[in-house]
Amino acid sequence: MSGGWFETVAEAQRRAQRRLPRSVYGALLAGSERGLTYQDNLDAFAELGLAPHIADLSAERRLGTRVMGIDIDLPVIISPTGVQAVHPEGETAVARAAAARGTIMGLSSFASRPVEEVAAANAHTFYQTYWMGTRERMVKRLERARAAGAVGVIATVDWTFSNGRDWGSPWIPEKLTPRAALRFAPQALRRPQWLWDFVRSGGVPDLTTPNLATDGEEPPTFFGAYGEWMQTPPPTWEDIAWLRDQWDGPFLLKGISRLDDARRAVDAGVSAISVSNHGGNNIDGIPAAVRMLPAIADAVGDEVDVLLDGGVRRGGDVAKALALGAKAVLIGRASLWGLAANGQAGVENVLDILRAGLDSALYGLGHDAVAQLGRGDLWIPDGFTREFGSPHATRVDEADRVLAGIA
Ligand SMILES: Cc1cc2nc3c(=O)[nH]c(=O)nc-3n(C[C@H](O)[C@H](O)[C@H](O)COP(=O)(O)O)c2cc1C
């Protein structure tokens, strides 16, 4: 095996920590406040048991599936993550790895590499957008993504600008000015391999967001773009339906926790939803995504593809999420640890680990295809699930309006 190969995602994380400057590693770890949600995303998967058979097993297993009309070889999709300075090739390396393993690349609008380069590396690139800026600017960004070859959109609407972590937030400069470089130098010099990779590739990270520039303007800085986003009034459900109408193709709404929101998302015409708490980086105290998944999958799984993201580190986690009703999962940190540890090969390594673990789970559970996974494959502890809101929200609201004489 090559020296860069690693055995588990946990090892990729350890290598990422050893390789990255402290601030960059801290930005990847993220999480918010006490880290309750971050931790619950991991703990909840560990609470679920798998119930294997020992005979009449399938000699061959099919791990591919179809999500939002796209055939993928593995029910694991790259979740969009807006982080800078992880690796000189950044999201382009991730996109190549996802293409090599036959899956979809989610590209954050806060990513470090331009959508043109990323979509050229992966024919199944989805462009992620927040509700930020004017409608005109949002449309221009989507038009640019479409022209670049992106085939789908991920709209992420769960962010609440929460900040502060009990373990401290990393220092991230607005720009790598000489003064900032001087302050950053002690961290960077302790990570010579990371520094050398950037120097060899021709420069230092520029900390801009190329995918948020429109009309040929200079790419805004990360914090400049964050400012535009913070000043944008939050979207209504009509706004979300409007955004969906701007994209003729697959549209994933990411960040659903509640049954009523899942119902409204379906009514807004989305192709898929992701049950998600933003990987524990948002309001702290939201339960693990996998606890909220079963009720949401039961409520709307026949109408849209239900996905999940948050806490997936093993192939067994993928099997558990699918058994509880997800069509596929998205991975955030796992792909970032792989990228930091070993570039494109590291992300391929992570996808291979998840593939092998999912395949073993399917083998033991006696299935020959991922679609056969179901709740009978799991031991689910009492009180495991969390359910918020009513799946009939829209109709109840309408009834209320009729009763109130306003409809
Ligand atoms: C460092 C970091 C940056 C992220 N940036 C974005 C982003 O720009 N857009 C987005 O939709 N989600 C973003 N997310 C959330 C991920 O897409 C995903 O929901 C989350 O990472 C899933 O949890 P996991 O990391 O445990 O897999 C980010 C997550 C992390 C850890």
The ligand as a Tripos MOL2 file, in Angstrom:
@<TRIPOS>MOLECULE
LIG
   31    33     1     0     0
SMALL
NO_CHARGES

@<TRIPOS>ATOM
      1 C1        -16.0530   23.2780    7.4960 C.3       1 LIG1
      2 C2        -17.4470   23.1550    6.9900 C.ar      1 LIG1
      3 C3        -17.9350   24.0380    6.0360 C.ar      1 LIG1
      4 C4        -19.2370   23.9120    5.5500 C.ar      1 LIG1
      5 N1        -19.6760   24.7680    4.5790 N.ar      1 LIG1
      6 C5        -20.8870   24.5760    4.0270 C.ar      1 LIG1
      7 C6        -21.3120   25.3660    2.9290 C.ar      1 LIG1
      8 O1        -20.5940   26.2360    2.4620 O.2       1 LIG1
      9 N2        -22.5490   25.1180    2.4220 N.ar      1 LIG1
     10 C7        -23.3650   24.1550    2.9210 C.ar      1 LIG1
     11 O2        -24.4640   23.9560    2.4150 O.2       1 LIG1
     12 N3        -22.9830   23.3890    3.9690 N.ar      1 LIG1
     13 C8        -21.7660   23.5710    4.5150 C.ar      1 LIG1
     14 N4        -21.3490   22.7630    5.5360 N.ar      1 LIG1
     15 C9        -22.2430   21.6910    5.9990 C.3       1 LIG1
     16 C10       -21.9930   20.4020    5.2080 C.3       1 LIG1
     17 O3        -22.4490   20.5230    3.8790 O.3       1 LIG1
     18 C11       -22.7380   19.2220    5.8420 C.3       1 LIG1
     19 O4        -24.0680   19.5860    6.0950 O.3       1 LIG1
     20 C12       -22.0810   18.7380    7.1350 C.3       1 LIG1
     21 O5        -20.6860   18.8580    7.0870 O.3       1 LIG1
     22 C13       -22.4570   17.2850    7.3650 C.3       1 LIG1
     23 O6        -21.9070   16.7970    8.5290 O.3       1 LIG1
     24 P1        -20.5450   15.9290    8.5670 P.3       1 LIG1
     25 O7        -19.4410   16.9120    8.4410 O.co2     1 LIG1
     26 O8        -20.6050   15.2870    9.9010 O.co2     1 LIG1
     27 O9        -20.5890   14.9650    7.4110 O.co2     1 LIG1
     28 C14       -20.0680   22.8840    6.0420 C.ar      1 LIG1
     29 C15       -19.5690   21.9960    6.9990 C.ar      1 LIG1
     30 C16       -18.2820   22.1060    7.4640 C.ar      1 LIG1
     31 C17       -17.7660   21.1130    8.4690 C.3       1 LIG1
@<TRIPOS>BOND
     1     1     2 1
     2     2     3 ar
     3     2    30 ar
     4     3     4 ar
     5     4     5 ar
     6     4    28 ar
     7     5     6 ar
     8     6     7 ar
     9     6    13 1
    10     7     8 2
    11     7     9 ar
    12     9    10 ar
    13    10    11 2
    14    10    12 ar
    15    12    13 ar
    16    13    14 ar
    17    14    15 1
    18    14    28 ar
    19    15    16 1
    20    16    17 1
    21    16    18 1
    22    18    19 1
    23    18    20 1
    24    20    21 1
    25    20    22 1
    26    22    23 1
    27    23    24 1
    28    24    25 2
    29    24    26 1
    30    24    27 1
    31    28    29 ar
    32    29    30 ar
    33    30    31 1
@<TRIPOS>SUBSTRUCTURE
     1 LIG1         1 GROUP 0 **** ****
